[in-house]
Amino acid sequence: VDSFAADIDKLAWHAIKVLVSFAVLEKQRVPATDFPAFVLRLPFAVSINHRYLNLPEDQLVERVEHELLLVNALRREDGFLVAV
């Protein structure tokens, strides 16, 4: 918790990953081609990005997808991103 409190950008990025991960988990799977629009329809994630990180939308989506795949929170399956 102390590391997050000391680095608000780290906390903001973690919050976005958790929000996106939970949203996909709720749906169970999202067509990979729809993933950018899916992420950008999550108002709180978009708001956190604008307030703290200010990443361009395409970079936000690419980074969150990459990192969630990397930690096995998502996997690719038959054209979908699936919650693990």
C-alpha positions as CSV (number, residue, x, y, z in Angstrom):
1,V,0.0,0.0,0.0
2,D,2.9,2.4,0.8
3,S,4.3,2.0,-2.7
4,F,1.0,2.9,-4.2
5,A,0.6,5.9,-1.9
6,A,4.0,7.1,-2.9
7,D,3.4,6.7,-6.6
8,I,-0.1,7.8,-7.7
9,D,0.6,6.9,-11.3
10,K,1.3,3.3,-10.2
11,L,-1.9,3.2,-8.2
12,A,-3.9,4.7,-11.2
13,W,-2.5,2.1,-13.6
14,H,-3.2,-0.7,-11.2
15,A,-6.8,0.6,-10.8
16,I,-7.3,0.6,-14.6
17,K,-6.0,-3.0,-14.9
18,V,-8.3,-4.2,-12.1
19,L,-11.3,-2.4,-13.6
20,V,-10.7,-3.8,-17.1
21,S,-10.0,-7.3,-15.7
22,F,-13.2,-7.3,-13.6
23,A,-15.3,-6.0,-16.5
24,V,-14.0,-8.8,-18.8
25,L,-14.6,-11.3,-16.0
26,E,-18.2,-10.2,-15.7
27,K,-18.7,-10.7,-19.4
28,Q,-16.5,-13.8,-19.5
29,R,-15.1,-13.0,-23.0
30,V,-14.9,-10.1,-25.4
31,P,-14.3,-10.3,-29.1
32,A,-10.6,-9.2,-29.6
33,T,-11.6,-6.7,-32.3
34,D,-14.1,-5.1,-29.8
35,F,-11.6,-4.8,-27.0
36,P,-10.5,-1.2,-27.6
37,A,-14.1,0.0,-27.7
38,F,-14.9,-2.1,-24.6
39,V,-12.1,-0.5,-22.6
40,L,-13.0,3.0,-23.8
41,R,-16.6,2.4,-22.6
42,L,-15.5,2.0,-19.0
43,P,-16.0,5.5,-17.7
44,F,-14.0,5.2,-14.5
45,A,-11.0,3.7,-16.4
46,V,-11.1,6.5,-18.9
47,S,-11.4,9.1,-16.2
48,I,-8.4,7.7,-14.3
49,N,-6.4,7.7,-17.4
50,H,-7.3,11.3,-18.2
51,R,-6.7,12.5,-14.6
52,Y,-3.4,10.8,-13.9
53,L,-1.7,9.1,-16.8
54,N,-2.9,11.0,-19.9
55,L,-2.1,8.1,-22.2
56,P,-3.4,8.3,-25.8
57,E,-6.4,6.0,-26.0
58,D,-4.7,3.5,-28.4
59,Q,-1.7,3.3,-26.0
60,L,-4.0,2.8,-23.0
61,V,-5.8,-0.1,-24.7
62,E,-2.6,-1.7,-26.1
63,R,-0.9,-1.5,-22.7
64,V,-3.8,-2.8,-20.6
65,E,-4.3,-5.7,-23.1
66,H,-0.6,-6.6,-23.1
67,E,-0.2,-6.5,-19.4
68,L,-3.4,-8.5,-18.7
69,L,-2.3,-11.1,-21.2
70,L,1.2,-11.1,-19.6
71,V,-0.1,-11.9,-16.1
72,N,-2.6,-14.4,-17.4
73,A,-5.7,-12.4,-16.4
74,L,-6.8,-12.7,-20.0
75,R,-6.0,-15.2,-22.7
76,R,-6.7,-15.3,-26.5
77,E,-9.1,-17.9,-27.6
78,D,-10.7,-18.2,-31.1
79,G,-10.8,-14.4,-31.7
80,F,-11.8,-13.6,-28.2
81,L,-10.1,-12.2,-25.1
82,V,-11.3,-14.5,-22.3
83,A,-11.2,-13.9,-18.6
84,V,-9.0,-16.4,-16.7
